[in-house]
Amino acid sequence: MREPIIASVSDLESLPDRPAVFLLWPSEGKPYLARTTLLRRRLRRLLNTRDRLSQVLSLRAIAERIEYWLTGSQLEASLLFLDLAQRHFPDDWPRLTRLRPPAFLRLTLDNAFPRTTITTRLGRGFFFGPFGSRAAAERFDAELLDLFQLRRCEENLHPTLDHPGCIYGEMNRCMRPCQAVVTIDEYRTEASRVEQFLRTNGASLQEAAEQARDRASAEMQFEEAARLHHRVERIAQVQAAAGDLPRALERLAGIAVLPSAVQDCIDLWFLVGGRWQEPRRLSLTESAGAGSSLDRRLREIIAQLHPNGESDPEHLALLTRWHGSSWRDGEWIEMEWPTKIPYRRLVNAIARVSRPATG
């Protein structure tokens, strides 16, 4: 995190009226932490000099100094606020940040008979997400299981021939491992197909279905081709049900292209391995004046990027909140780190985000 700008209470009128995150330090005790879109106006209200009958909180009598960080975007302000809350309020930061952990679809590969569950806790197994809400994750889970024959029950299975089974087995929508209809290996093969579907965002099933449909059409098996075409459409519907953000957790990576607090600059925030990295600031005037193309500058920035840290649930919660919000003030570019970086899309996103700021 970059160093703060420090000011005294007497410097209030000289502070910028811009978006910022700030700490108002008293002579003793913990600071007051807040974020605002207008720094000077917010501090005026906190440090007001009204009479004693005023019901507006005044911290002027105990305020000693102000530390603030100018911010260029909502995501930057949220990440900065989270970092400061965790640092200065280790026992109270969840209440201050009010972050809801995002929902994930988990495939329990460590179980002899894998199944899917919806969870907000990361741990063992294969995770797909994050989803904007638990309801969205549950809808996708239901759509996904309609394409496969994984079990939907939650019990720890002990297969026996006299197991009563369930309605999904009667409808041929489950392989009925509870009734020993299939072996463990046969069932795990189906679970592997589900995992591949999620890892490839549906491509593993989509491509096979399209090839089978085209082959049936070429052989003039029109009824079979129509059935396979319906399956292709159904697979596409399940892919769309996931939304734009969810991915296999280890493959979740992208770039948030955001306005910067510095004029004629763009901030690039990289999310790799489920954690936001330190932002890279790109000067648009420097790119134009140095005779170096924007594409080349971006390649140099990404070549110097060395991601660190494990998945952070709070970082993923902020990604979900920002990505699905109506106030999102930048663009999200997904990528496959580090093999496929969409430089063209990134250049276009920078042009769109910088346009309002540069006129």
C-alpha positions in Angstrom: 0.0 0.0 0.0 1.3 3.4 -0.9 2.2 6.0 1.8 -0.5 8.4 3.0 -0.6 12.1 2.7 -0.4 13.6 6.2 -2.0 16.9 7.2 -2.9 18.7 10.4 -6.4 19.7 11.4 -5.4 23.4 10.7 -4.8 22.4 7.0 -8.4 21.5 6.5 -9.2 24.2 4.0 -6.3 23.4 1.8 -7.2 19.7 1.4 -8.6 18.6 -2.0 -12.3 18.0 -2.4 -11.8 14.6 -4.2 -12.6 10.9 -3.5 -10.4 9.5 -0.8 -10.0 7.1 2.1 -8.8 8.7 5.3 -7.8 8.2 8.9 -8.6 10.8 11.5 -6.2 10.3 14.4 -7.1 11.4 17.9 -4.4 12.2 20.5 -5.1 8.9 22.1 -6.8 5.7 21.0 -7.8 4.3 17.6 -8.4 6.4 14.5 -11.6 7.1 12.7 -11.6 5.4 9.4 -13.9 6.4 6.5 -14.1 6.7 2.7 -15.7 9.6 0.9 -16.2 11.1 -2.5 -15.5 14.6 -1.3 -12.7 14.7 1.3 -12.7 18.3 2.4 -16.5 18.5 2.8 -16.6 15.3 4.8 -13.9 16.5 7.1 -15.6 19.8 7.6 -18.6 18.0 8.9 -16.5 15.8 11.2 -14.5 18.7 12.5 -17.4 21.2 12.7 -17.3 24.1 15.2 -21.0 24.3 15.9 -22.3 25.0 19.4 -22.7 22.4 22.0 -26.4 21.8 21.2 -25.5 20.5 17.8 -26.3 16.8 17.3 -23.6 16.5 14.6 -20.6 14.6 15.7 -17.5 16.8 16.1 -14.1 15.4 16.5 -12.2 18.7 16.4 -11.5 18.7 20.2 -9.7 15.4 20.0 -8.4 15.3 16.4 -4.6 15.5 16.1 -3.8 14.7 12.4 -5.3 13.4 9.2 -3.9 10.7 6.9 -5.5 10.3 3.5 -5.1 8.5 0.3 -6.7 9.9 -2.9 -8.5 7.3 -4.9 -9.5 7.1 -8.6 -12.1 4.3 -8.4 -14.6 2.5 -6.2 -12.6 -0.7 -6.3 -9.4 1.0 -5.3 -11.2 2.7 -2.4 -12.7 -0.6 -1.3 -9.4 -2.4 -1.3 -7.7 0.4 0.6 -10.5 0.6 3.1 -10.3 -3.2 3.7 -6.5 -3.1 4.2 -6.7 -0.2 6.7 -9.6 -1.8 8.5 -7.7 -5.1 8.9 -4.6 -3.3 10.0 -6.1 -0.9 12.6 -9.2 -2.8 13.7 -8.2 -6.5 13.7 -11.2 -7.5 15.8 -13.8 -5.3 14.2 -13.0 -5.1 10.5 -15.8 -7.5 9.3 -18.4 -5.2 10.7 -16.7 -2.2 9.2 -16.3 -3.6 5.7 -19.7 -5.5 5.7 -18.3 -7.9 3.1 -20.4 -11.0 2.2 -18.3 -14.0 1.3 -19.1 -15.0 -2.3 -20.7 -18.3 -3.1 -18.9 -21.1 -4.9 -19.9 -24.4 -6.4 -17.7 -27.1 -4.9 -17.2 -30.6 -6.4 -16.2 -32.9 -3.5 -13.5 -34.9 -5.3 -12.2 -36.3 -2.0 -15.5 -38.3 -1.6 -15.7 -41.8 -3.1 -18.9 -40.6 -4.8 -18.4 -36.9 -5.6 -21.3 -34.5 -5.6 -21.7 -30.7 -5.9 -22.4 -28.4 -3.0 -22.8 -24.6 -2.6 -20.4 -23.1 -0.1 -18.9 -19.8 0.9 -15.8 -21.4 2.5 -12.7 -22.4 0.5 -10.9 -25.6 1.3 -10.4 -29.0 -0.2 -12.0 -30.0 -3.5 -12.6 -28.3 -6.8 -14.2 -24.8 -6.6 -16.0 -22.9 -9.3 -17.1 -19.3 -8.9 -17.4 -16.8 -7.4 -21.2 -16.1 -7.9 -22.9 -12.9 -7.0 -25.3 -14.7 -4.6 -26.0 -18.1 -3.2 -29.2 -18.2 -5.2 -27.3 -17.7 -8.4 -24.9 -20.5 -7.5 -27.9 -22.8 -6.7 -29.6 -22.0 -10.0 -26.4 -22.8 -11.9 -25.9 -26.0 -9.9 -29.4 -27.2 -10.8 -28.9 -26.4 -14.5 -25.5 -28.2 -14.4 -26.8 -31.4 -12.9 -29.5 -31.7 -15.6 -26.6 -32.3 -18.1 -25.0 -35.1 -16.1 -25.9 -38.0 -13.8 -24.2 -37.0 -10.6 -26.1 -37.7 -7.4 -28.0 -34.9 -5.7 -28.4 -36.6 -2.3 -26.3 -35.4 0.7 -25.9 -38.7 2.5 -22.6 -40.6 2.9 -23.3 -43.5 0.6 -22.9 -47.2 1.5 -24.1 -48.8 -1.7 -26.4 -51.8 -1.2 -28.8 -53.5 -3.6 -31.8 -52.9 -1.2 -31.2 -49.1 -1.0 -34.5 -47.3 -1.8 -32.9 -44.9 -4.2 -34.6 -41.6 -5.2 -36.8 -40.0 -7.9 -33.7 -38.9 -9.9 -32.6 -42.5 -10.2 -36.1 -43.5 -11.4 -35.9 -40.7 -14.0 -32.4 -41.8 -15.2 -30.9 -38.5 -14.0 -28.6 -40.2 -11.5 -26.3 -43.2 -12.0 -27.7 -44.7 -8.8 -24.4 -45.4 -7.0 -26.5 -45.9 -3.8 -28.0 -49.1 -5.3 -24.6 -50.3 -6.6 -25.8 -49.9 -10.2 -22.3 -48.6 -11.2 -18.9 -49.1 -9.7 -16.9 -46.4 -8.0 -14.7 -46.0 -11.1 -17.6 -45.6 -13.4 -19.2 -43.0 -11.2 -15.9 -41.1 -10.8 -15.7 -41.0 -14.6 -18.9 -39.0 -14.7 -17.6 -36.8 -12.0 -14.5 -36.2 -14.1 -16.7 -35.1 -17.0 -18.4 -32.5 -14.7 -15.0 -31.3 -13.6 -13.8 -30.9 -17.2 -17.0 -29.1 -18.1 -16.3 -26.6 -15.3 -12.6 -26.2 -16.1 -13.3 -25.5 -19.8 -16.4 -23.4 -19.2 -18.5 -25.9 -21.0 -16.3 -26.4 -24.1 -15.5 -30.0 -23.3 -19.2 -30.9 -23.7 -20.1 -28.3 -26.3 -17.5 -29.4 -28.8 -18.4 -33.1 -28.6 -22.1 -32.4 -29.0 -21.6 -30.1 -32.0 -19.4 -32.7 -33.7 -22.0 -35.4 -33.1 -24.8 -33.2 -34.4 -22.9 -32.3 -37.6 -22.0 -35.9 -38.2 -25.6 -37.0 -37.8 -26.7 -34.2 -40.1 -24.1 -35.2 -42.8 -25.4 -38.8 -42.6 -29.0 -37.5 -43.0 -30.1 -38.8 -39.6 -32.2 -35.8 -39.1 -34.1 -36.9 -36.0 -30.9 -37.6 -34.2 -29.4 -34.3 -35.5 -32.4 -32.4 -34.1 -32.0 -34.1 -30.8 -28.3 -33.3 -30.6 -29.0 -29.7 -31.7 -31.4 -29.4 -28.8 -28.6 -30.7 -26.5 -26.2 -28.1 -27.9 -28.6 -25.4 -27.1 -29.2 -26.8 -23.6 -25.4 -26.8 -23.0 -25.2 -23.2 -24.2 -28.0 -22.3 -21.7 -26.1 -23.8 -18.8 -22.9 -22.0 -19.9 -24.8 -18.7 -19.9 -26.4 -19.5 -16.5 -22.9 -19.3 -14.9 -22.5 -15.6 -15.8 -19.4 -13.7 -16.9 -17.3 -14.0 -13.7 -17.3 -17.6 -12.4 -14.3 -19.8 -13.4 -12.4 -22.7 -11.9 -10.8 -21.0 -8.9 -7.2 -21.8 -9.8 -7.9 -20.3 -13.3 -9.7 -17.2 -12.0 -7.7 -14.3 -13.3 -8.3 -10.9 -14.9 -7.5 -7.2 -15.1 -9.6 -4.4 -13.7 -9.0 -1.3 -15.9 -9.8 1.7 -13.7 -9.6 5.4 -13.6 -6.6 6.7 -11.7 -6.3 9.4 -9.0 -3.5 10.8 -11.1 -4.4 12.8 -14.2 -3.8 11.2 -17.6 -3.2 7.8 -16.0 -4.9 4.5 -15.8 -4.6 2.0 -13.0 -4.4 -1.7 -13.8 -5.4 -4.0 -11.0 -4.5 -7.7 -11.7 -6.3 -10.5 -9.9 -4.3 -13.7 -10.0 -4.8 -16.8 -7.9 -7.8 -15.2 -6.1 -5.9 -12.2 -4.8 -5.5 -8.6 -6.0 -1.9 -7.6 -6.8 -0.4 -4.2 -6.3 -1.8 -1.9 -9.0 0.3 -0.9 -12.0 -0.1 2.7 -13.1 0.0 3.5 -16.8 0.7 7.0 -17.9 -1.1 7.7 -21.1 0.9 10.8 -22.0 4.2 9.0 -21.4 3.1 6.2 -23.7 2.4 8.7 -26.5 5.4 10.8 -26.0 8.1 8.1 -25.6 7.5 6.6 -29.1 6.5 3.3 -27.5 3.2 1.7 -28.4 0.6 1.1 -25.7 0.7 -2.6 -26.5 4.4 -2.7 -25.9 4.1 -0.9 -22.6 1.5 -3.3 -21.4 3.7 -6.3 -22.3 6.5 -4.8 -20.3 4.2 -4.2 -17.3 2.8 -7.8 -17.4 6.3 -9.3 -17.9 7.3 -7.6 -14.6 4.3 -9.0 -12.7 5.1 -11.7 -10.2 1.9 -12.7 -8.4 2.1 -13.5 -4.8 -0.2 -14.8 -2.0 -3.0 -17.3 -1.8 -6.7 -16.9 -2.5 -8.2 -14.2 -0.3 -11.9 -14.6 0.4 -12.2 -10.8 1.1 -10.5 -10.0 -2.2 -12.9 -12.3 -4.0 -15.9 -10.7 -2.1 -14.7 -7.3 -3.3 -14.4 -8.6 -6.9 -17.9 -9.9 -6.8 -19.4 -6.7 -5.2 -17.6 -4.5 -7.7 -18.2 -6.6 -10.8 -22.0 -7.0 -10.2 -22.6 -3.4 -9.1 -24.4 -0.6 -10.9 -21.6 1.8 -9.9 -18.8 -0.2 -11.5 -16.4 2.5 -12.7 -14.0 0.5 -14.9 -13.8 -2.6 -17.0 -13.1 -6.2 -16.2 -11.0 -8.2 -18.7 -10.7 -11.9 -18.0 -7.5 -13.7 -18.9 -5.8 -17.0 -18.7 -2.7 -16.3 -16.6 0.0 -16.4 -17.7 -0.5 -18.1 -21.1 -3.1 -15.9 -22.8 -3.2 -12.2 -22.2 -5.8 -10.4 -24.3 -3.7 -7.4 -25.2 -6.1 -6.1 -27.9 -9.1 -6.2 -25.6 -7.0 -4.5 -22.9 -5.9 -1.7 -25.2 -9.5 -1.1 -26.2 -10.7 -1.1 -22.6 -8.0 1.4 -21.6 -9.2 3.7 -24.5 -12.8 3.5 -23.2 -12.0 4.1 -19.5 -9.6 7.0 -20.2 -12.0 8.7 -22.6 -14.2 10.5 -20.0 -11.1 11.7 -18.1 -9.2 13.0 -21.1 -12.1 14.3 -23.0 
